[in-house]
Amino acid sequence: MNRKDIKYWVGFNLVPGIGRVKFSQLENYFGSLENAWEAPAAELKRAGLDGNSVRAIDNRRSEISLETEMEKLERLGVRAISYHDAAYPSRLREIYDYPPLIYVRGTLLPEDEWCLTVVGTRRATVYGKQVAEEIVTDLVQNKITIASGLAKGIDTVAHRSALAAGGRTIAVFACGLDIVYPVENTELARSIVPQGALISEYPLGTRPRAEYFPRRNRIISGLSLGVLVIESGESSGALITANMALEQNREVFAIPGSILSPMSRGTNHLIQEGAKLVSDYTDILEELNLITVARQIEMREVLPASDTETLLLKQLSAEPAHIDEVCRSSQLPAATVSSTLAMMELKGMIRQVGTMNYVLAKEAREKYQVRVD
């Protein structure tokens, strides 16, 4: 969706009370949100909107400069993405109450479809923090993206552990992306941007309010294949997220804890109610059938990215081949062969053995053979 179209989505998202249902009403009746934005109040009413919504739109659009709003987003490096956009997370689009528009700072990548939400109490114990760090580290080393809510406690440990392990993480806000809550996680939020994304359904300038957090939690679970709860009292936001995950047909996992610990009462109860007990990260991967995810991603990285790489792979085997031989058999210019082989070596597809002699790397040989067979 181009900038001209998305600005109308941004405009309507600034109008109180205009959510998924009314966005659909406007689109279905007017054909585009641009037409809806320019429609008179009487026509908005004929589209099926109630009187309060019509008045809210009529009042707000006279106060809103769409170009100014788009400039604010651009200045802060925030992208507005509608649910029609290919960049909109596919799993989030599946949930019943999906946000029609999200704001994203950072990047969302195709591999983020392998995402697990990790949440828990703000008053994490030493045990909870240790478990969160260890399991998240193992998960990201298996190419799993970690989603959470940037809250104190377990959320913070989950984000930090994912970053420390070189993995990807997504933080979902209950306010505008120009406001970090809690404020002490401001630096953490900045650190997430290069290795993941910050997401919110709320416009810039929106302050956090108590009722926004449960709404936010449906997005955290909606992004993911499942939700892992690490420590939770008997009443907490983590349990709300777990319940939303169940409504969204997502898997729910829980870390068991001492029956004497108040911070394990919620997780122990989840297990009693049927959540998958987790004692090791492999419990999660097996339940979600993700044992082979890391291998799948590695295969995708090691498979040829161009026709030239494909051709050169066919000239190589477990036996060393000199670059001159590769040039002759491929009938490619020496400069092309040299530069491509260098790139393939960096990617781990081939190895140089001796001066200018190349072989397929063992892993690449196995994976490439699987592909061509």
N, C-alpha and C positions, 0 to 999 in steps of 0.2 A: 504494500500500500504506500503510495507516494505522500509527500509532505502536504500537498494540497488537500488530499482526502483526510489524512490522519488528524489534521487540525480541528476538524469538526467533531471527531471522537473526543479529542481533548476538551473541546468546548462543552459538549454535553456532559462529560464526566465531572465538570466543575459545577454542574447544577445539582443541588441536593435532591435526593429522592429518585434520580434517574439511574436505574440499575439494569441488570441483564434483560428483564422482561420489557421494560420501556424502550431500551435500545432496539430490541427486536421489533417492537410495534412501529417505531419510527422508520426503521429500515424497510420493513415490509410494506408500509403504506406509501412512503415517499420515494422508495427506490434507492435513495442515498441519503446520508446524513447531511450533506450539503443542502439538498432540497429541504430537508426538515428544519435546518438551522434558519433558513430564509423564509419559512412558511409563516403566515399570519396565525394569530392565536386561534381563530375560528377553525382553521384547517388542522391545527394540532389537536383540537378537541374532536374533530371528525376522525382523526387517526386512532381514537380510542383512549386518549390520555384523560385522566381525571382533572378536575378543575384546579386542584392544588399544583399538580405537575405543570399544567399549562401556564399558570401564573408564575411559577418558579422559573420556567424556561424564558418566558417573556421578560421577566425582570432581569435575570442574570445575563442574557445575551446582549442586552444594551450596555452592560457594564464591562463585558469581557472583550479584550482585544486578542483575537486568535493569534495574530502574528507575534504579539508580545509574549504570549504564553509559549509559543514554539521557540522563540529566542531564549527564554528562560531555560527551557529544557536543553537546548543546544549548548548554552553557556555552561551548564553543569554536567554535560556529557551524559544526559539521560535520554533514552529513546522511548517513545510511546509506541506500543504494539497492540493492535486490535486482534481479536480472536480469529479474524479472517487471515491474518498475516502468517506466512509460512514460518516465521521466526517464533511464533507463539508456541509455548511448550505443548506438545501433542497430548501428553498425559493430563495436563491441566484442562485442556479443551474437553476431555471426556467427562468431567464431573458435572453434576446437575447444575450447581450454582456457580458456574465458572465466571470470573470477572471479564466483562466485555473488553476492558482495556487494562493493560498493565504498563507500568513504567519500569524500565530496566536500565541500570547503570552497570557496565561491565559487558560480558558476553555470555550468551547461551549457545552451547555447542550441541551437535547431534549426539555425542556420547553422554550428555546429561540425561538422556532417557533412562540410563542405568543409574538411578538416583535413589538414595535411601534417606529418609528423614530421621534425624536423631534429636530427641528432646528429653527434657527431664526437669527436675526441680531447680529453682534458683538457689536453694540452700544445699548445694551438693556436699556430700561428705568426701573424705579422702578416698574411700572405697569407690564412690561413684565417679569421681574425677579420674581415678586410675583406670577404671574399666572403660570409661568413655575414650580416654586417650589411646588405650591399647586397641580397642575394637575399631575405632575410626581409622587409626593408622593402618591396620591390616586391610580394612575395606578399601581405602584409597589406593593402597598398593595393588589391589585387585581391580583398579580402574572404576571404582564406584564413586559417584559424586555425592557429597553430603549436603543435605538441606537442613536448615534449622531457623530459629527465630531471633538470633542475636541477643537473646536475654542473658541475664547473669546466670552463673552456675553451669549446668550441663551444656546448654546451647553454646556458650562461650568456649568451653573446652572442646566441643565438637568442631567448631569453626577453626579454632587455633590448631588443633591436631591435624585437621585436613590440610591446612596451609603448610604446617611444619613438615608434613610427609610429602609435599610437592603435589598434592591432589587438588581437585576442584571442589568448591563449596558455594552454596547459594544461601543468602540470608533474605528472609521475607520480613518486610517492615509492616508495622501497624500505624504508620504515619507517612508523610511525604518523604521522598528520598533525600531531601535537603535537610532533614532533621534526623539525627541519630539518637535512638533511645534503646538502652540507657546511654547517657552522654559519655560515660567512661569507656564505652566501646567504639568511640569515634575512630581511633587509630585502627582498630580491628576492621571496621567497615572499609576504611581506605585500603587496607591490605587485601581484602577480598576481591576488590574490583579487577586487579590484573589476573587473578586465578579463579574467576567465577563471576558471580553477579549479585547485585542487590535488586530486589523486586518489591514493588508495592502496587496496590490498586488505587492508592490514594493520591490525589494531586499534590504538587509541590505546595509547601506551606501548611499542610494538614498536620495539626498537633496530635500526638497520641492520646486516645481516650480509652477508658476501660472497655467500652463495648466494641472497640475496633479489634481487640486482641483475639476473641473467639472467631471473628470473621476472618482475620488473618490466618488463623490456624487451618482453615479449610484449604487455603492455597498451599501451605507447607506440605500437608499430606497429599494434596492433589497433584503436586509435582512428581511424586515418588511412587515407587513400586510398593513400598511399605514403610511403616513407622516403627522405630526402635525407641522404647521408653527406658531410660536409665535413671532410676530413682524418681519416685513421685510420692507425695503424700496422698491422703485419701481424697483430697479435693485440689486439683491443680489444672493449669492450662495444658500440661502434658497429657492428662487423661482426656481432656476435651479433644485434643488432636488425635488421640487414639480412637475415640468414638467416631470422629469425623472420617478417619481412615476406614473404619468398618463400614460406614454408610457409603463410602466411595468404592467399596469392594477392594480395598487395599489390605495387605497383610499387616498384622500387628505382632510385634516382638517385644519381649520384656526381659530385663535382667533381674534374676531373683536376688533377694537380699535377706538379711537377718530379720526374723520375726520380731525382734526387739527394737528394730530401727524404725522410727516414724517415717523416714524417707523411703522405706521399702514397702510400706503398706499398700500403696497404689499399684506398684509393679507386681507384687505378690498376688494381689486381687485380680489383676489382668490375667495372670497365668492361670489362676483358678477358673476364670471365665473363658479360657480357651486360647489366650495369646501364646505364641510360640516361645518357650523358655530358651534363652540364649546363654550359653556358657562359653561360646567361642564364635568368632566371625564366620566360620564355615557353616554354622547352624543357619545363618541368614542366607548365605550364598546357595546352600543346598535347597532350602525352602523356596527360594525365588528362582531356582534353576539357573543360577548365575555362576556356577563353578567355572564355566568356560568363557566368561566375559573377558577376562584379561587376555586370554589366548585369542579370542575373536578380534579384539582391538589390535593386538599385535599383528595378527594376520592381515588386517586391513592396512596397517602401516607398512608391512613388509611387501605386500603385493605391488606389482608394477604400477607406477603412477602415470606412465606415458607409453606410447608405442615403442619409443626408443628403449626404455627400460625392459619392456617385454621382449624385444628382439635380442637384447644383450643377455638377458637371463637364459634364453634358449642356447646361447653359445657357451654357457658355463656349466660346470658340474662339480663333482667332488675332486676331480683331477685338475691340477693347475693348468691354466691357459694363459699364455703371454698376451699382452695387449696387442701386439702385432698380429697374432693369430686371430684375436677377436675382431680386429679391424677387417682382416681379409674375409672371415666367415660372415660377418654382418654386412660387409660392403658399405660401412659408414665411414665418414671422414674421421681421421685420427683425433682431431680436436673434440669432436662430438663424443667419441668413445671415451676419451680421457676424462672429460668433464662429467659425463654421465656415470662412469664407474666410480669416480670420486664421491659423487652424491650418494650412490647406492651403498658405498662403503660406510658413509656416515650414517645411513639409515639402518645399517646392520644386515643388509641383504647379502653382501658378499664380503670376502676377506682377501687382503693382499698377502700372499705367501711368497717371500722372496721378492726380488726386484721386478716389479711390473707383471707379476704372475698372480692370477686371481682364481678363487674358487667360490662356489656358493657357500654361504654360512650354513651350518647344520640346520638351524631353525628355519632359515629361508628356504633351504632345499626341501624340507618336509612340507612346509606350507605352500610353496609354489607348486609342488607336485600334487598336493591335494587340490589346488585350484585348477590345474590344467587337466587333471583326470576327470 
